[in-house]
Amino acid sequence: MRTILFLCTGNTCRSPMAEAIARHALDHGEVPGVEGNVLVVSAGLAAGDGVPYSEETLGALEQLGIAFDGTSKRASAEMIRKADRVFCMTEGHLRQAHRLLGDDERSKGHVELLDPEGDVEDPIGHGEAAYHRLAKRFRKLIPRRLADALVQRTTPKA
């Protein structure tokens, strides 16, 4: 089984929203070419364990027709090492994940930004509309990133 891990700060907004949207995309065949089981999880680099996901996150997901609940989990070096691909919300998260991994260059190679074009801003304090914009952004971005991470690409023989 392959594992995808989404990382943010507190694991109450961005990363659980990404987890829910990724699971939905995989469960509904929105990532063509993915075969086999995929475990999708999220965690926060500064999270406290057991904090409920934000109401705004759950509301934005519900508007997309995605039911989701749970509580926060703190990211660990072991969790990052075990994942096949780790998607970070910001450059800061990426650097922090690399620090947790220390000299483990192999594992660092599996850690990258979720959006190659830049940071995913934290919606906290920006109102409900920010969460809905983030959910729409993730619906477009995440299936593409999952395909990049999970679809077995073969090179044609010469």
VOROTOR-406472 format. One record per residue: residue number from 1; x, z, y of N, C-alpha, C in turn. Coordinates in Angstrom, 3 decimals, decimal comma, padded with zeros to 6 digits. Example, Ala and Ser with C-alpha at 12.3 -4.5 7.8 and 13.67 -1.06 7.14 Angstrom:
- 1_013,190_007,800_-005,690_012,300_007,800_-004,500_013,200_007,800_-003,300
- 2_012,850_007,080_-002,250_013,670_007,140_-001,060_012,900_007,870_000,030
//
This chain:
- 1_000,830_000,000_-001,174_000,000_000,000_000,000_000,882_000,000_001,247
- 2_000,547_-000,871_002,179_001,280_-000,921_003,441_000,610_-000,002_004,461
- 3_001,425_000,548_005,370_000,925_001,495_006,364_001,249_001,016_007,765
- 4_000,215_001,057_008,618_000,347_000,772_010,047_000,098_002,079_010,784
- 5_001,006_002,439_011,689_000,886_003,667_012,478_000,838_003,302_013,957
- 6_-000,162_003,821_014,659_-000,258_003,654_016,104_000,142_004,971_016,753
- 7_001,025_004,903_017,763_001,514_006,101_018,452_001,170_006,071_019,935
- 8_000,750_007,228_020,437_000,608_007,416_021,882_001,056_008,848_022,186
- 9_000,578_009,413_023,272_001,016_010,751_023,668_000,245_011,841_022,932
- 10_-001,069_011,934_023,190_-001,850_013,047_022,683_-002,734_012,750_021,496
- 11_-002,838_011,487_021,094_-003,646_011,061_019,953_-005,117_011,451_020,118
- 12_-005,625_011,276_021,348_-007,051_011,498_021,579_-007,722_010,284_022,210
- 13_-006,946_009,320_022,698_-007,530_008,147_023,373_-007,007_006,827_022,804
- 14_-005,813_006,425_023,236_-005,306_005,089_022,902_-005,061_004,880_021,416
- 15_-004,256_005,734_020,798_-003,910_005,467_019,396_-005,092_005,612_018,447
- 16_-006,011_006,592_018,623_-007,155_006,591_017,713_-008,079_005,395_017,936
- 17_-008,191_004,941_019,199_-008,990_003,739_019,460_-008,363_002,542_018,755
- 18_-007,046_002,428_018,838_-006,345_001,335_018,156_-006,528_001,443_016,644
- 19_-006,432_002,646_016,109_-006,635_002,860_014,668_-008,019_002,387_014,247
- 20_-009,041_002,810_014,977_-010,420_002,447_014,628_-010,640_000,939_014,698
- 21_-010,122_000,310_015,727_-010,294_-001,136_015,890_-009,520_-001,886_014,815
- 22_-008,339_-001,408_014,466_-007,555_-002,043_013,399_-008,274_-001,935_012,063
- 23_-008,793_-000,762_011,747_-009,533_-000,587_010,492_-010,734_-001,519_010,443
- 24_-011,451_-001,575_011,564_-012,636_-002,441_011,648_-012,237_-003,902_011,425
- 25_-011,180_-004,327_012,081_-010,725_-005,720_011,952_-010,345_-006,037_010,507
- 26_-009,644_-005,135_009,862_-009,245_-005,356_008,468_-010,449_-005,335_007,536
- 27_-011,347_-004,370_007,748_-012,532_-004,248_006,885_-013,494_-005,426_007,023
- 28_-013,454_-006,090_008,174_-014,401_-007,182_008,437_-013,743_-008,563_008,377
- 29_-012,584_-008,645_007,751_-011,939_-009,932_007,534_-011,483_-010,640_008,792
- 30_-011,176_-009,877_009,834_-010,758_-010,466_011,101_-009,252_-010,711_011,171
- 31_-008,557_-010,429_010,078_-007,112_-010,669_010,019_-006,875_-011,561_008,803
- 32_-007,076_-012,869_008,951_-006,928_-013,783_007,816_-005,527_-013,706_007,214
- 33_-005,499_-013,792_005,894_-004,216_-013,813_005,195_-003,724_-012,457_004,746
- 34_-004,399_-011,389_005,151_-003,966_-010,058_004,731_-004,525_-009,786_003,342
- 35_-003,629_-009,492_002,436_-004,015_-009,197_001,061_-003,561_-007,795_000,705
- 36_-004,336_-007,121_-000,113_-003,973_-005,788_-000,558_-004,452_-004,716_000,397
- 37_-004,206_-003,486_-000,014_-004,655_-002,337_000,761_-003,715_-002,059_001,915
- 38_-004,322_-001,699_003,046_-003,558_-001,326_004,229_-004,097_000,001_004,732
- 39_-003,221_000,967_004,878_-003,576_002,261_005,454_-003,276_002,191_006,945
- 40_-004,264_002,513_007,759_-004,091_002,525_009,213_-004,278_003,950_009,692
- 41_-003,302_004,462_010,428_-003,343_005,834_010,930_-002,836_005,859_012,367
- 42_-003,051_006,990_013,024_-002,537_007,168_014,377_-002,044_008,595_014,539
- 43_-001,184_008,780_015,533_-000,643_010,109_015,822_-000,148_010,127_017,256
- 44_000,117_011,329_017,746_000,611_011,487_019,108_001,956_012,168_019,121
- 45_002,824_011,687_019,965_004,180_012,228_020,037_004,214_013,607_020,699
- 46_003,177_013,938_021,471_003,077_015,262_022,084_001,729_015,890_021,757
- 47_001,149_015,491_020,651_-000,196_015,939_020,276_-000,166_017,333_019,679
- 48_-001,266_018,034_019,892_-001,537_019,249_019,143_-002,423_018,838_017,977
- 49_-002,236_019,406_016,832_-003,068_019,064_015,677_-004,487_019,587_015,870
- 50_-005,471_018,740_015,516_-006,856_019,184_015,472_-007,663_019,066_016,740
- 51_-007,162_018,400_017,769_-007,932_018,212_018,996_-008,886_017,027_018,787
- 52_-010,177_017,198_019,086_-011,122_016,092_018,879_-010,770_014,884_019,752
- 53_-011,084_013,695_019,245_-010,896_012,479_020,035_-011,810_012,554_021,247
- 54_-011,409_011,915_022,336_-012,181_012,006_023,575_-013,553_011,346_023,424
- 55_-014,519_011,899_024,124_-015,877_011,345_024,114_-015,872_009,906_024,632
- 56_-015,036_009,636_025,632_-014,967_008,285_026,197_-014,436_007,283_025,173
- 57_-013,463_007,704_024,380_-012,930_006,845_023,321_-014,015_006,533_022,300
- 58_-014,708_007,562_021,857_-015,762_007,378_020,861_-016,904_006,536_021,423
- 59_-017,221_006,709_022,707_-018,271_005,917_023,347_-017,904_004,450_023,439
- 60_-016,656_004,171_023,799_-016,205_002,775_023,898_-016,232_002,117_022,523
- 61_-015,836_002,855_021,502_-015,883_002,322_020,140_-017,324_002,083_019,699
- 62_-018,189_003,030_020,009_-019,599_002,898_019,637_-020,216_001,655_020,277
- 63_-019,828_001,371_021,513_-020,342_000,181_022,187_-019,914_-001,098_021,458
- 64_-018,787_-001,046_020,749_-018,322_-002,178_019,954_-018,925_-002,175_018,547
- 65_-019,743_-001,165_018,256_-020,340_-001,070_016,932_-019,425_-000,441_015,901
- 66_-018,454_000,345_016,364_-017,489_000,976_015,464_-017,711_002,481_015,477
- 67_-018,130_003,021_014,343_-018,291_004,469_014,198_-016,946_005,061_013,791
- 68_-016,548_006,134_014,458_-015,230_006,710_014,201_-015,247_008,153_014,676
- 69_-014,574_009,018_013,946_-014,388_010,380_014,419_-013,118_010,932_013,800
- 70_-012,740_012,093_014,236_-011,543_012,719_013,706_-010,893_013,599_014,746
- 71_-009,711_014,053_014,422_-008,968_014,913_015,328_-007,504_014,468_015,378
- 72_-006,825_014,926_016,389_-005,448_014,508_016,645_-004,476_015,028_015,598
- 73_-003,370_014,277_015,474_-002,266_014,639_014,591_-000,963_014,442_015,362
- 74_-000,030_015,353_015,176_001,285_015,211_015,808_002,152_014,291_014,961
- 75_002,810_013,347_015,624_003,717_012,425_014,942_004,986_013,157_014,513
- 76_005,518_012,734_013,391_006,781_013,287_012,896_007,712_012,137_012,536
- 77_008,985_012,452_012,416_009,956_011,442_012,001_009,599_010,914_010,617
- 78_009,162_011,792_009,737_008,795_011,373_008,381_007,631_010,382_008,409
- 79_006,642_010,657_009,231_005,484_009,779_009,351_005,924_008,382_009,825
- 80_006,819_008,359_010,796_007,316_007,089_011,339_008,131_006,343_010,286
- 81_008,968_007,075_009,558_009,795_006,445_008,509_008,948_005,826_007,406
- 82_007,858_006,496_007,039_007,023_006,031_005,936_006,174_004,814_006,300
- 83_005,947_004,582_007,573_005,103_003,458_007,995_005,868_002,143_007,857
- 84_005,134_001,106_007,474_005,731_-000,228_007,414_005,884_-000,825_008,805
- 85_004,963_-000,478_009,700_005,041_-000,941_011,093_004,462_000,153_011,974
- 86_005,154_000,432_013,069_004,716_001,437_014,032_004,534_000,740_015,367
- 87_003,321_000,857_015,912_003,010_000,259_017,208_002,884_001,364_018,254
- 88_003,734_001,303_019,270_003,753_002,282_020,352_003,000_001,720_021,562
- 89_002,385_002,613_022,323_001,616_002,186_023,489_002,500_001,888_024,701
- 90_003,652_002,561_024,812_004,515_002,367_025,980_005,990_002,336_025,566
- 91_006,810_001,862_026,478_008,272_001,904_026,270_008,736_003,342_026,079
- 92_008,137_004,273_026,817_008,483_005,689_026,666_008,200_006,190_025,263
- 93_007,067_005,792_024,707_006,743_006,178_023,327_007,745_005,563_022,349
- 94_008,118_004,332_022,606_009,092_003,643_021,754_010,423_004,404_021,760
- 95_010,897_004,775_022,950_012,156_005,525_023,050_012,045_006,882_022,348
- 96_010,914_007,548_022,514_010,721_008,849_021,882_010,697_008,721_020,361
- 97_010,043_007,704_019,844_010,030_007,472_018,394_011,442_007,212_017,888
- 98_012,212_006,424_018,631_013,596_006,156_018,238_014,421_007,444_018,235
- 99_014,199_008,313_019,224_014,928_009,594_019,246_014,591_010,431_018,010
- 100_013,323_010,436_017,626_012,928_011,188_016,428_013,638_010,663_015,178
- 101_013,883_009,367_015,140_014,506_008,746_013,967_016,015_008,922_013,923
- 102_016,613_009,327_015,022_018,058_009,561_015,052_018,850_008,317_014,698
- 103_019,693_008,419_013,669_020,570_007,315_013,256_019,922_006,351_012,274
- 104_018,657_006,511_011,988_017,967_005,689_010,997_017,615_004,320_011,592
- 105_018,603_003,433_011,639_018,429_002,114_012,256_017,406_001,255_011,509
- 106_017,341_001,402_010,197_016,379_000,626_009,405_014,956_000,930_009,858
- 107_014,632_002,213_009,975_013,283_002,597_010,406_013,013_002,202_011,845
- 108_014,022_002,278_012,689_013,838_001,876_014,093_013,402_000,418_014,195
- 109_013,823_-000,398_013,243_013,462_-001,808_013,243_011,985_-002,065_013,007
- 110_011,247_-001,057_012,552_009,809_-001,193_012,287_008,958_-000,639_013,426
- 111_009,616_-000,178_014,490_008,920_000,436_015,620_008,972_-000,534_016,796
- 112_007,796_-000,828_017,357_007,739_-001,780_018,470_006,545_-001,485_019,362
- 113_006,502_-002,159_020,488_005,353_-002,036_021,384_004,139_-002,722_020,784
- 114_002,977_-002,128_020,962_001,752_-002,783_020,516_001,545_-004,076_021,292
- 115_001,704_-004,007_022,600_001,548_-005,206_023,432_002,926_-005,667_023,870
- 116_003,414_-006,771_023,326_004,747_-007,246_023,685_004,899_-007,559_025,179
- 117_003,769_-007,688_025,887_003,825_-007,985_027,318_003,987_-006,738_028,176
- 118_003,910_-005,554_027,573_004,125_-004,344_028,366_003,298_-003,164_027,903
- 119_003,394_-002,106_028,677_002,752_-000,840_028,340_001,229_-000,935_028,345
- 120_000,616_-000,140_027,488_-000,831_000,054_027,473_-001,077_001,345_028,247
- 121_-001,707_001,212_029,405_-001,929_002,370_030,276_-002,878_003,379_029,655
- 122_-002,639_004,637_029,971_-003,486_005,730_029,515_-004,778_005,720_030,334
- 123_-005,946_005,699_029,683_-007,200_005,661_030,428_-007,652_007,024_030,964
- 124_-006,993_008,104_030,557_-007,424_009,439_030,983_-007,460_009,517_032,507
- 125_-008,593_009,996_032,998_-008,758_010,185_034,438_-009,202_008,951_035,193
- 126_-009,412_007,850_034,490_-009,791_006,600_035,159_-011,241_006,210_034,890
- 127_-012,007_007,113_034,326_-013,423_006,882_034,110_-013,739_006,079_032,862
- 128_-015,016_006,064_032,536_-015,499_005,396_031,330_-015,161_003,915_031,290
- 129_-015,213_003,261_032,427_-014,948_001,820_032,476_-013,545_001,502_031,971
- 130_-012,583_002,381_032,226_-011,205_002,154_031,763_-011,143_002,144_030,238
- 131_-011,923_002,991_029,593_-011,955_003,041_028,135_-012,585_001,766_027,560
- 132_-013,616_001,283_028,223_-014,274_000,058_027,756_-013,352_-001,154_027,937
- 133_-012,612_-001,182_029,044_-011,635_-002,272_029,242_-010,550_-002,213_028,175
- 134_-010,092_-001,007_027,875_-009,058_-000,832_026,852_-009,572_-001,285_025,485
- 135_-010,805_-000,916_025,154_-011,382_-001,315_023,867_-011,453_-002,834_023,759
- 136_-011,857_-003,506_024,822_-011,921_-004,980_024,818_-010,531_-005,579_024,663
- 137_-009,564_-004,995_025,348_-008,181_-005,475_025,232_-007,692_-005,330_023,801
- 138_-007,954_-004,174_023,184_-007,531_-003,929_021,810_-008,223_-004,876_020,829
- 139_-009,495_-005,202_021,051_-010,222_-006,110_020,149_-009,560_-007,482_020,105
- 140_-008,961_-007,903_021,214_-008,259_-009,195_021,243_-006,846_-009,065_020,690
- 141_-006,166_-008,003_021,065_-004,745_-007,838_020,755_-004,479_-007,403_019,315
- 142_-005,208_-006,442_018,811_-004,869_-005,809_017,536_-004,971_-006,755_016,340
- 143_-006,027_-007,557_016,187_-006,016_-008,470_015,027_-004,793_-009,393_015,004
- 144_-004,378_-009,844_016,165_-003,198_-010,708_016,265_-001,931_-009,961_015,856
- 145_-001,798_-008,717_016,324_-000,613_-007,922_015,992_-000,604_-007,537_014,505
- 146_-001,786_-007,270_013,945_-001,859_-006,980_012,509_-001,443_-008,202_011,700
- 147_-001,883_-009,367_012,128_-001,483_-010,594_011,425_000,031_-010,751_011,479
- 148_000,630_-010,505_012,648_002,091_-010,589_012,782_002,782_-009,625_011,825
- 149_002,215_-008,444_011,663_002,853_-007,397_010,862_002,583_-007,526_009,366
- 150_001,420_-008,065_008,992_000,984_-007,968_007,603_000,928_-009,271_006,828
- 151_000,751_-010,379_007,507_000,593_-011,646_006,792_001,948_-012,103_006,293
- 152_002,008_-012,391_005,012_003,252_-012,860_004,409_003,488_-014,307_004,828
- 153_004,508_-014,526_005,588_004,850_-015,870_006,026_005,857_-016,454_005,048
- 154_005,632_-017,672_004,644_006,587_-018,325_003,746_007,206_-019,497_004,479
- 155_008,454_-019,703_004,233_009,163_-020,809_004,834_009,129_-021,977_003,859
- 156_008,705_-023,162_004,334_008,668_-024,316_003,423_010,063_-024,662_002,920
- 157_010,124_-025,038_001,646_011,412_-025,426_001,065_011,758_-026,839_001,520
- 158_013,034_-027,055_001,737_013,499_-028,379_002,190_013,553_-029,363_001,066
//
